[in-house]
Amino acid sequence: MANPISKPLILILVFLFLVSSSLATTDVPFIVANKKATLNRLKSSAERVSVTIDIYNQGTSTAYDVSLVDDHWPQDIFDIISGNTSQSWERLDAGGILSHSFELEGKVKGSFYGSPAVITFRIPTKSALQEAYSTPILPLDVLADRPPEKKFEWVSFSLICRYIHLLFYS
């Protein structure tokens, strides 16, 4: 015999599935943001941080009044060399990409753990601002002691191997 509770439970689950699938197909923007930071050593006492934030609209409608704020770079640790840590755009169409870059210079030696950037935007059906967050960055070891890269040794070794191969196997 079937359990008398199971039939209403199945009906409720089917109803919730139908409601959730209908909500998932509504026309809304879906913002995904990727934040990247790379270190560039200029000389032994200076290191630059290049930050790029790519914003993607993976949704089915346009996002309006898009703003990016990435102001979690302490002024006692970093100087802004070029660009701004915030940017605004009028719109981001469905399937579109926006990109923003700026460059900082590290002043203090140590590890830095960055926060995600904040993206705010409007959708036509709601008056309230919507928020999205970028991916966080990996910890940056600013002005860390690094051994010099030995790129030339590998190039020399590979050239020697090629010449040996040509001499003996040609």
Secondary structure, 3 states (H helix, E strand, C coil): CCCCCHHHHHHHHHHHHHHHHHHHCCCCCCEEEEEEEEEEEEECCEEEEEEEEEEEECCCCCEEEEEEECCCCCCCCEEEEECCCEEEEEEECCCCEEEEEEEEEECCCEEECCCCCEEEEECCCCCCCEEEEECCCCCEEECCCCCCCCHHHHHHHHHHHHHHHHHHHC
